[in-house]
Amino acid sequence: MLAWMAWTWETAAFFGLIAAALMILTLLAIYRPETPRRGILRFPTTRGDRFFVTLLGSAFIYIIWMRFGGGDLWYPLAISIAFGIAMFRFA
């Protein structure tokens, strides 16, 4: 039924990790609610907002890397992790 999607274990692991992160964020919102804070983005953000911006930014980092750099994907992974840490710390 899902053969047209060409699922691999890597793809399933990626979406599984995203689902797990969303569950963790939901549990954090229930048990440790937060008030939105203003950071370098200049608008109030919550954990979920910062997570979404991190995912979106990481996608753009990979797209730009594949368009202009190519090659080994460990470098954009490191850049994406640094971007995510910066988003959760300063945004």
C-alpha positions as CSV (number, residue, x, y, z in Angstrom):
1,M,0.0,0.0,0.0
2,L,2.9,2.4,0.7
3,A,5.3,1.0,-1.9
4,W,5.2,4.2,-4.0
5,M,6.9,6.0,-1.1
6,A,10.1,3.9,-1.2
7,W,10.5,3.8,2.6
8,T,13.9,2.9,3.9
9,W,14.9,2.4,7.5
10,E,16.6,5.8,7.5
11,T,13.4,7.5,6.4
12,A,11.4,5.6,9.0
13,A,13.9,6.5,11.7
14,F,13.8,10.2,10.7
15,F,10.1,10.4,10.9
16,G,10.1,8.3,14.1
17,L,12.5,10.8,15.7
18,I,10.3,13.7,14.6
19,A,7.3,12.0,16.1
20,A,9.2,11.3,19.4
21,A,10.3,14.9,19.6
22,L,6.7,16.1,19.1
23,M,5.5,13.8,21.9
24,I,8.3,15.0,24.2
25,L,7.3,18.6,23.4
26,T,3.7,17.8,24.1
27,L,4.5,16.3,27.4
28,L,6.7,19.2,28.3
29,A,3.9,21.6,27.4
30,I,1.5,19.7,29.7
31,Y,3.8,19.2,32.7
32,R,6.1,22.3,32.4
33,P,4.1,25.0,30.6
34,E,6.1,28.0,29.5
35,T,5.4,31.6,28.7
36,P,6.5,32.8,25.3
37,R,9.8,34.7,25.3
38,R,11.3,37.2,22.9
39,G,14.7,36.5,21.5
40,I,16.7,37.4,18.4
41,L,13.7,36.7,16.2
42,R,12.0,39.7,17.8
43,F,8.6,37.9,18.2
44,P,7.4,35.7,21.1
45,T,8.3,32.1,20.6
46,T,7.6,28.9,22.5
47,R,9.4,25.5,22.4
48,G,7.2,24.4,19.6
49,D,7.9,27.5,17.5
50,R,11.6,27.2,18.0
51,F,11.5,23.5,17.1
52,F,9.6,24.3,13.9
53,V,12.1,27.1,13.0
54,T,14.9,24.7,13.6
55,L,13.5,22.0,11.3
56,L,12.8,24.5,8.6
57,G,16.2,26.1,8.9
58,S,17.9,22.7,8.9
59,A,16.0,21.8,5.7
60,F,17.3,25.0,4.0
61,I,20.8,24.3,5.3
62,Y,20.8,20.9,3.6
63,I,19.2,22.2,0.4
64,I,21.9,25.0,0.1
65,W,24.6,22.5,0.9
66,M,23.5,20.0,-1.8
67,R,23.1,22.9,-4.3
68,F,26.4,24.6,-3.8
69,G,28.7,22.2,-1.8
70,G,27.5,18.7,-2.2
71,G,29.7,15.9,-0.9
72,D,29.7,14.6,2.6
73,L,26.6,15.3,4.6
74,W,28.3,15.4,8.0
75,Y,29.1,19.0,7.6
76,P,25.5,20.3,7.2
77,L,24.6,18.0,10.1
78,A,27.0,19.8,12.3
79,I,25.8,23.1,11.0
80,S,22.2,22.1,11.6
81,I,22.9,21.0,15.2
82,A,24.7,24.2,15.9
83,F,21.7,26.1,14.4
84,G,19.3,24.1,16.5
85,I,21.2,24.9,19.7
86,A,21.3,28.5,18.8
87,M,17.6,28.6,18.1
88,F,16.7,27.0,21.4
89,R,19.2,29.2,23.3
90,F,18.7,32.6,21.8
91,A,15.4,32.7,19.9
